[in-house]
Amino acid sequence: MIKVSVILPIYNVAPYLDETFTSVLSQSLREIEVIAVDDGSTDNSGKIIRKYAEKDSRILSFSQENKGQSAARNLALQHATGKYIYMMDSDDKLADMDALRKCYEYAERCQADFIFFDGDSFSKEGALRISWNTKRTHLVEENTRYDGEQLLNLMLDTKAHNCVVWLLLIRRSYLERIGLSFYEGIIHEDELFTTILTLQSDNIFCLRQSLVGHRVRDASTMGISYSRRNVDCYLTVADELLRFRQTPIIHKFLRYTLSKVFYTAHLIPIKDKPAVFWRALRSGYMRYIGLKSALVFWLKA
């Protein structure tokens, strides 16, 4: 039986792939499969995938034209057979050889829909660089079941909300039951995916350990300069969340998120500001953005 399906969407990460594959394939939990999707890489990533696939039959490899991380993950999910899903970024590394075993055994003991744990972020030079909160399990207790709305409220109230999927181990049957996949064609897709994932569960547990190292690169989603696309994609997330539900927790989440997005969006070129602001205004999102963030958006150089 495959216990964990590790999903790797891969795009132009050749310098880091050896380290990533080594950290996964050396796990003490042997009953895993690694589903690697080459999302139209133009470097040597495809060659490296083939090298490891020839050595280890647990690797399933697929390739597609460049469609983005969401599409690559969705393709991998279609082929996953593991009891649990771990969505790993292709330039990350697991903290130690027991990381997946710890996750699997804890999730099984708790019979969780999904568990969350901590991680560490580091820059390509190796210096610690935490650009978002990867340490949040201290806010809750181990071996305690949490309701999704309760948990999201806590994380928003303590400013510890984190949307990334590489800090989660998810039961595949839960994903199938709620029919959740990734929204394709956008960045910041984790914001939408993990919010819906959380709000549909009353069976979430935390594991108080740091189990993954996440590399922040200049070319990564979080490392690139802020642009109009960042703002447009966050607004698409808002559109989809309001289609999903219009409840107090969704409104609270959007106030938390969009106020930050537009505060940071003062960095985008002035020529792009009218279009994104008009979209937000037309959609009624000013109630989430707030006056302070709107003023910063327009006035801060």
C-alpha positions as CSV (number, residue, x, y, z in Angstrom):
1,M,0.0,0.0,0.0
2,I,1.2,3.5,-0.9
3,K,1.1,5.5,2.3
4,V,2.1,8.9,1.0
5,S,2.0,10.4,-2.5
6,V,4.6,13.2,-2.7
7,I,3.6,15.7,-5.4
8,L,6.4,17.7,-7.1
9,P,5.4,20.3,-9.7
10,I,8.7,21.1,-11.4
11,Y,9.7,24.2,-13.5
12,N,13.3,25.2,-14.1
13,V,14.7,24.1,-10.8
14,A,17.6,22.0,-12.0
15,P,20.2,23.4,-9.5
16,Y,18.1,22.2,-6.6
17,L,16.5,19.0,-7.8
18,D,19.2,16.6,-6.7
19,E,18.9,17.8,-3.1
20,T,15.1,17.6,-3.3
21,F,14.9,14.1,-4.7
22,T,17.6,12.9,-2.3
23,S,15.7,14.2,0.7
24,V,12.5,12.4,-0.4
25,L,13.9,9.1,-1.6
26,S,16.0,8.7,1.6
27,Q,12.9,8.8,3.8
28,S,12.6,6.0,6.3
29,L,8.9,5.7,5.2
30,R,9.5,3.5,2.1
31,E,5.9,3.1,1.0
32,I,5.7,6.3,-0.9
33,E,5.3,7.4,-4.5
34,V,6.8,10.6,-6.0
35,I,4.7,12.1,-8.7
36,A,7.0,14.5,-10.6
37,V,5.4,16.8,-13.2
38,D,7.7,18.7,-15.5
39,D,5.7,21.9,-16.3
40,G,7.5,22.8,-19.5
41,S,11.0,23.3,-18.0
42,T,13.6,24.8,-20.4
43,D,16.6,23.8,-18.3
44,N,17.9,20.4,-17.3
45,S,15.0,19.6,-14.9
46,G,13.5,17.0,-17.3
47,K,16.8,15.2,-17.6
48,I,17.3,15.1,-13.9
49,I,13.8,13.7,-13.4
50,R,14.5,10.9,-15.9
51,K,17.8,10.1,-14.1
52,Y,16.0,9.5,-10.8
53,A,13.0,7.7,-12.3
54,E,15.4,5.2,-13.9
55,K,16.9,4.5,-10.5
56,D,13.8,4.3,-8.4
57,S,10.5,2.8,-9.5
58,R,8.6,4.8,-6.9
59,I,8.9,7.9,-9.1
60,L,6.1,8.5,-11.6
61,S,7.0,11.2,-14.1
62,F,4.8,13.3,-16.4
63,S,5.4,16.3,-18.6
64,Q,3.2,19.0,-20.0
65,E,3.6,22.4,-21.7
66,N,4.0,25.2,-19.2
67,K,0.6,25.7,-17.6
68,G,1.6,26.8,-14.1
69,Q,1.9,25.1,-10.7
70,S,-1.8,24.6,-10.2
71,A,-2.2,22.6,-13.4
72,A,0.9,20.5,-12.6
73,R,-0.5,19.7,-9.1
74,N,-3.9,18.8,-10.6
75,L,-2.3,16.4,-13.1
76,A,-0.3,14.8,-10.3
77,L,-3.4,14.5,-8.1
78,Q,-5.2,12.6,-10.9
79,H,-2.5,9.9,-10.7
80,A,-2.0,9.8,-6.9
81,T,-2.8,6.5,-5.1
82,G,-1.4,7.2,-1.6
83,K,-3.5,7.3,1.5
84,Y,-2.1,10.8,2.1
85,I,-0.9,13.6,-0.1
86,Y,2.1,15.7,0.5
87,M,2.6,18.7,-1.9
88,M,6.2,19.6,-1.8
89,D,7.9,22.4,-3.7
90,S,10.5,21.1,-6.0
91,D,13.4,23.1,-4.6
92,D,12.6,22.3,-0.9
93,K,14.0,19.6,1.3
94,L,12.5,17.6,4.1
95,A,14.1,18.3,7.5
96,D,15.2,14.7,8.2
97,M,14.8,11.2,7.0
98,D,11.9,10.5,9.3
99,A,9.8,13.5,8.3
100,L,7.2,11.6,6.3
101,R,7.0,8.7,8.7
102,K,6.3,11.1,11.6
103,C,3.5,12.8,9.6
104,Y,2.0,9.6,8.4
105,E,2.0,7.9,11.8
106,Y,0.5,11.0,13.6
107,A,-2.2,11.5,11.0
108,E,-3.1,7.8,11.2
109,R,-3.2,7.9,15.0
110,C,-5.5,11.0,14.9
111,Q,-7.5,9.9,11.9
112,A,-7.2,13.5,10.7
113,D,-8.6,15.0,7.5
114,F,-5.2,16.7,7.4
115,I,-2.4,17.7,9.8
116,F,-0.2,20.8,9.7
117,F,3.3,21.3,11.0
118,D,6.1,23.9,11.0
119,G,8.9,24.6,8.5
120,D,11.9,26.8,8.0
121,S,12.5,29.3,5.2
122,F,16.0,30.0,3.9
123,S,17.5,32.0,1.0
124,K,19.5,30.5,-1.8
125,E,22.6,31.6,0.0
126,G,21.6,29.6,3.0
127,A,20.8,32.4,5.4
128,L,17.5,32.2,7.3
129,R,14.8,34.3,5.6
130,I,11.3,34.1,6.9
131,S,9.1,36.0,4.5
132,W,5.9,34.6,6.1
133,N,4.9,32.8,9.2
134,T,6.1,29.2,9.1
135,K,5.9,28.7,12.9
136,R,2.4,28.5,14.2
137,T,1.9,25.2,15.9
138,H,2.8,26.7,19.3
139,L,-0.7,28.4,19.2
140,V,-2.5,25.0,19.4
141,E,-2.2,21.7,21.2
142,E,-1.1,18.4,19.8
143,N,-3.6,15.5,19.9
144,T,-6.5,17.9,19.9
145,R,-9.1,18.0,17.1
146,Y,-9.7,21.5,15.6
147,D,-12.7,22.7,13.6
148,G,-11.6,24.6,10.4
149,E,-13.5,27.8,11.1
150,Q,-12.2,27.8,14.7
151,L,-8.7,27.3,13.5
152,L,-8.8,29.9,10.8
153,N,-10.3,32.4,13.3
154,L,-7.4,31.8,15.7
155,M,-4.8,32.2,13.0
156,L,-6.3,35.4,11.7
157,D,-6.6,36.9,15.2
158,T,-3.0,36.1,16.0
159,K,-1.7,37.2,12.6
160,A,-0.3,33.7,12.1
161,H,-2.3,32.7,9.1
162,N,-0.4,30.6,6.6
163,C,-1.8,29.3,3.3
164,V,1.1,27.2,2.0
165,V,0.4,23.6,1.2
166,W,3.9,22.3,1.9
167,L,3.1,22.5,5.6
168,L,0.2,20.1,5.3
169,L,-0.3,16.3,5.0
170,I,-3.8,15.7,3.6
171,R,-5.8,12.5,3.5
172,R,-6.6,11.8,-0.1
173,S,-10.1,10.5,0.6
174,Y,-10.9,13.8,2.2
175,L,-9.8,15.7,-0.9
176,E,-11.9,13.4,-3.0
177,R,-14.9,13.8,-0.7
178,I,-14.9,17.6,-0.9
179,G,-14.0,17.6,-4.6
180,L,-11.2,20.1,-4.2
181,S,-8.5,20.9,-6.8
182,F,-6.3,23.9,-7.6
183,Y,-7.6,26.9,-9.5
184,E,-5.5,27.0,-12.6
185,G,-4.0,30.1,-14.3
186,I,-3.2,32.1,-11.2
187,I,-0.5,32.5,-8.7
188,H,-1.3,32.6,-4.9
189,E,-3.5,29.6,-5.6
190,D,-2.7,28.2,-2.2
191,E,-4.7,31.0,-0.6
192,L,-7.8,29.7,-2.2
193,F,-7.0,26.0,-1.9
194,T,-6.1,25.9,1.8
195,T,-8.9,28.2,2.9
196,I,-11.5,25.9,1.3
197,L,-9.7,22.8,2.5
198,T,-9.7,24.2,6.1
199,L,-13.3,25.5,6.2
200,Q,-14.8,22.1,5.2
201,S,-13.1,20.1,7.9
202,D,-13.9,19.6,11.6
203,N,-11.0,17.1,12.0
204,I,-7.7,18.9,11.8
205,F,-4.7,18.2,14.0
206,C,-1.2,19.8,14.4
207,L,2.1,18.2,14.8
208,R,4.5,20.4,16.7
209,Q,7.6,19.8,14.7
210,S,9.5,21.6,11.9
211,L,9.7,19.1,9.1
212,V,10.5,20.9,5.9
213,G,13.0,23.5,4.7
214,H,11.6,25.9,2.1
215,R,13.9,27.7,-0.2
216,V,13.1,31.3,-1.1
217,R,14.6,32.2,-4.5
218,D,14.5,35.4,-6.6
219,A,12.6,33.4,-9.3
220,S,10.0,31.9,-6.9
221,T,6.5,33.2,-6.4
222,M,7.4,34.8,-3.1
223,G,10.8,36.0,-4.3
224,I,9.7,38.0,-7.4
225,S,8.9,41.7,-7.5
226,Y,5.3,42.6,-6.7
227,S,3.4,43.2,-9.9
228,R,-0.1,43.8,-11.2
229,R,-0.5,40.0,-11.6
230,N,0.0,39.5,-7.9
231,V,-2.9,41.8,-7.2
232,D,-5.1,40.5,-10.0
233,C,-4.6,36.9,-8.7
234,Y,-5.5,37.8,-5.1
235,L,-8.7,39.5,-6.5
236,T,-9.5,36.2,-8.3
237,V,-9.0,34.4,-5.0
238,A,-11.5,36.8,-3.4
239,D,-14.0,36.2,-6.2
240,E,-13.8,32.5,-5.8
241,L,-14.0,32.5,-2.0
242,L,-17.2,34.6,-2.2
243,R,-18.6,32.1,-4.7
244,F,-17.8,29.3,-2.2
245,R,-19.4,31.0,0.8
246,Q,-20.5,34.4,2.0
247,T,-20.1,34.0,5.7
248,P,-18.4,36.0,8.5
249,I,-15.2,34.0,8.4
250,I,-14.8,34.6,4.6
251,H,-15.3,38.3,5.1
252,K,-12.8,38.3,7.9
253,F,-10.3,36.5,5.8
254,L,-10.7,39.0,3.0
255,R,-10.3,41.9,5.3
256,Y,-7.1,40.3,6.6
257,T,-5.7,39.5,3.1
258,L,-6.8,42.3,0.8
259,S,-5.8,45.1,3.1
260,K,-2.3,43.7,3.1
261,V,-2.3,43.1,-0.6
262,F,-3.2,46.7,-1.5
263,Y,-0.9,48.1,1.1
264,T,2.0,46.2,-0.6
265,A,0.6,47.0,-4.0
266,H,1.9,50.6,-3.8
267,L,5.0,48.9,-5.4
268,I,3.3,48.2,-8.7
269,P,3.9,50.6,-11.6
270,I,1.6,53.6,-11.6
271,K,0.3,52.8,-15.0
272,D,-1.2,49.5,-13.7
273,K,-2.9,51.0,-10.6
274,P,-6.1,52.4,-12.2
275,A,-7.1,49.0,-13.7
276,V,-6.6,46.9,-10.5
277,F,-8.2,49.6,-8.3
278,W,-11.2,49.9,-10.6
279,R,-11.6,46.1,-10.5
280,A,-11.5,46.1,-6.7
281,L,-13.9,49.0,-6.5
282,R,-16.3,47.5,-9.0
283,S,-16.3,44.2,-7.1
284,G,-17.2,45.9,-3.8
285,Y,-13.8,45.1,-2.2
286,M,-13.1,48.5,-0.7
287,R,-14.8,47.4,2.5
288,Y,-12.1,44.8,2.9
289,I,-9.2,47.0,1.7
290,G,-9.8,49.9,4.0
291,L,-9.0,53.6,3.7
292,K,-5.4,53.4,5.0
293,S,-4.3,50.7,2.5
294,A,-6.1,52.5,-0.3
295,L,-4.2,55.7,0.5
296,V,-0.9,53.9,0.7
297,F,-1.7,52.2,-2.6
298,W,-2.0,55.6,-4.3
299,L,0.3,57.9,-2.4
300,K,3.3,55.9,-1.2
301,A,6.2,56.0,-3.7
